[in-house]
């Protein structure tokens, strides 16, 4: 194509887009409805191919571990349907390296693959956020910016192409995480997240319970809790302390992560348990 032809093509595209929002970046003319969907928003990301081996519900749905996450999803959905909680839950653990973020992600992914509801994963472990990294995504702004700067959560939510999954990233680092999560503004944000859409499940990944105070504030605001334990990491003493901290919260169950092969599961690895 000659330079003249290219110039004519560019001019034609500009004329076509004159009545559309100039922030739309699609190369072809769109309807107004489609153009509004196509307009890039801050932090928007797309996951075209999940390669992380820990996210089995996205990259290996036939694996035994994926089946266990689907069973966990079924339990969670059933509990919400009978009124045990209002479609919002916190996922935490006693200490680090027990798999709470991996559990949060796999549960969110397998729930988002359903047609009947959407899922919002909140990256509330602002001390060491990793959910976005597992998906190969990045965002400059997120939850902390909504609290500190008063941003609307819709401006920072990251939409993915994994079913109906969206993510609210952690946001920028702050010096006072406890004060942030105990603030009225944070409670308002959690109330808005829970009530904005009736068909949406909200999964909040937090810091571990024993080293940090934030999970208790978050659990009080969200209501329901899922506790992740890991064989060889979670000692009976740590588990008891964690259960004591959660005694006034709605504990939906305990997810047993990375347990040894047991015969009762017919050769499968046990990935969850519930009370």
N, C-alpha and C positions, 0 to 999 in steps of 0.2 A: 504494500500500500504506500502511495506517495505521500509526501508531507502535506500536500494540498488536500488529499482525500482524508487524511487523519484530522486536519483542521476542520473540515466540513463535518466529520463524524462527531468531533468534540462539541461543535456548535449546536448540532442537532440534539445531542444529549442534554446540553444546558437548557435548550428550549423546552424539551420534554419535562425536565425537572423544575421548571420555573414556578409551577404551582405546588410543588412538593416541598417538604422541609429540606433545606439544603444540607442538613446533617446526614441525610440518607446517602449511603455510599454504594448502593446497588448499581451495577453497570447498565441495567435495562430499566425502562419505565415500569413503575409499579402502581397498583391502585393505592388509594390513601390508606386503606386498612392494612395492606401489606407493607406499605412504606413505613407506617408507624411501628410495625413489628420489627422492621429491618434496621431502624435507626440504632446506631451503636450507643450503648450506655456504659457508663464508667464501670469497669471491672467485669464486663460481660465476657464469659469464656465458653469454649466448646471443647468437649472431650470426644474426639473421634475414635480413639482406640485406647482402651485401658490396658496397659501392659504390666502394671504392678502385680506380681504374683499373689500378694496378700488380698487383693480385691477379687476374690474368686467369684462373687456373685455377678461380676461384670465380664470377666474374661474366661470363665470356665463354669458355666451354669450346670453342667452335668456332673461336676465334682461332688463327692460326698459332703464336703464342707458347705457347698452351696445349698445342698438339701437341708442341712441343719439350720442354716440361716433362714431358709424359707419356713421351716417349722417354727423358729423363733418369731418370725413375722406373723405367722398365723396365730400364735398365742397372743402377741401384742394387739393385733387387730380384734381378736375376740374379746380381750379385756376392755378395749375401748368401746366395743359395741354393747357390752353389758353394763357399761357405766362405771367401771373401776377407775378410769381416768379420762381426761378430755383431749386425747390425741396429741398431747405434748409430754415428752419425757426427757429426763436427764440420764446420760450414760457416764458413769464415773467408775473409779477403782480405788483400792486402798492406797496403793503406791504406784510408781511409774513402771513401765514395761510389762503391764498386764494385758494390754491389747484393747484398751477402751476405745481408742480412735479407730482402729481396724474394725472393731465391733460396730461402732457408730456408722462407719462408712458402708460396710456390707449390709447392715440392717436397712440403712437409708436407700441403698441401691436396689435391694430386692423389693422394698416397698414401693419405690418409684417406678418399678417395672409393671406395676398393676395399672389398669385402666381407670379404676374408680376413684383414685385420689392422687394428690400431689404431695411432695415431701420437701421440707426445708430443713437442711442440716445447718445448725448454728455452731460455728467454730469459737466456742467460749473458753477454750484453753488458750488464753492470750499470753500466757507465760512461754509456752512452747507449741504454737500452732503448727499442725502438720497435715490436716485433712486436705487442704488445697494442694499441698505438695504431692501427696499420694496420687492426686488426679492430674498432676502436671499443670496446674493452674496458678495464677498469680493475680493479686489485686492490691492496690495501694491503700484503699479505704475499706472500712468494715464496721463491725460492732462498736469498737471503742470510739470511732469517729462519730457515730450516731449519738453516743452519750456525751462526748466532750464538745463537739461542734454543732450538735442539734440536727444532723443530717437525717433525712427520711430514709427508712430502711429500704424502701423500694429503689433508691438511688445507688445502693451499694450491693444489692443481692446479685449473685453471679448465677446465671442460668446455664445449665449444661444440656447436652443432648443424650444424657443417660435417662431414658424414660421421662418422668415428670419431676426430676431432681433439680433443686436449686440450693445454693449455699450462701449463707451469710458469713463472710470471712471475718477473721479476728480483728483486722484493722491495725493501726499503728501501735507501737509499744507505748505503754504508760508506766509511770513510776509507782502508781498506787492501785494495783488491781483490786484489793479488798475494798477500798473506798469506792471504786468504780462500781463494783457489783452490789454494794450495799446502798447505792444511791436511789433516790426516787425516780430519776430519769431512767435508770436501768429497769426498774420494775415496770415503768410505763411501756418501755420497749417490749419487754416480755409479754405484757398484757396484750399489746397490739399484735405481736407475732401469733399469739394463741388464738385471737379472735378474728383476725382479718379474713380468713377463708375457712368455711365450714368443712371442706373436703380435704384439708391439708393436715398432714402429720408433721409435727415438729420434733426433731431429735437434736438435743443439745449436748455436745461433747465438751466436757469440763476437765479441769485439772484433777489430780488425785485427791482423795479425801483427807488422808492423814497429814500430809505435809502442808496443806493450804486450806484457808478458810472459805474461799470463794464457792466451792461446790455446795456448801450448806445454804448460802444465800440464794444461789441459783435454784436449788431444790425447793426451797420455800416459795420461790416465785413461780416455778413451773408446775410443781405438784407431785409428779410421779418420777420414780427413780429406777434405773436398771443398774445393778452393781456387777462389774466384771471382775472375776478372780482368775488367777492363772496358776496351774500346777507348778510347784517349785519356786514360786515367787510369793504367793499369798500364804502367809503362815496362819494357823488358827488364831493366834493372838491378834494379828492385824485384821483378820476378818471380824473378830468379835468387836474390836474397837470401831471398825467401820459401821457395823450393824448398830452399835450403841449410838453413834452419831446420827444415824438415819432412823432412829426409833420413832420419831415424831413425823416422819415423812411417809408417803405412800410408796413403799418398796414393792415394785411389781414382781421382782424376781432377781435371781443371781445367775449370771451367765458364766459357765465354766469353760474357760478358753485354754486350748492347748493341752488337754488331758491325754493320758496314755490310752492306747487301744484297749477297749473293753469288750468282752464277749457278748454282753447284753445288747450291744448295738450291731451285732452280726458283722463285725469286721470294720465298721465305720468308726471314725474318730468322734468322740463326744465334744461338741462345740457349745452346747448350752444346757442349762438346767433351770428350772423355775420352781418357785415355791407356791 
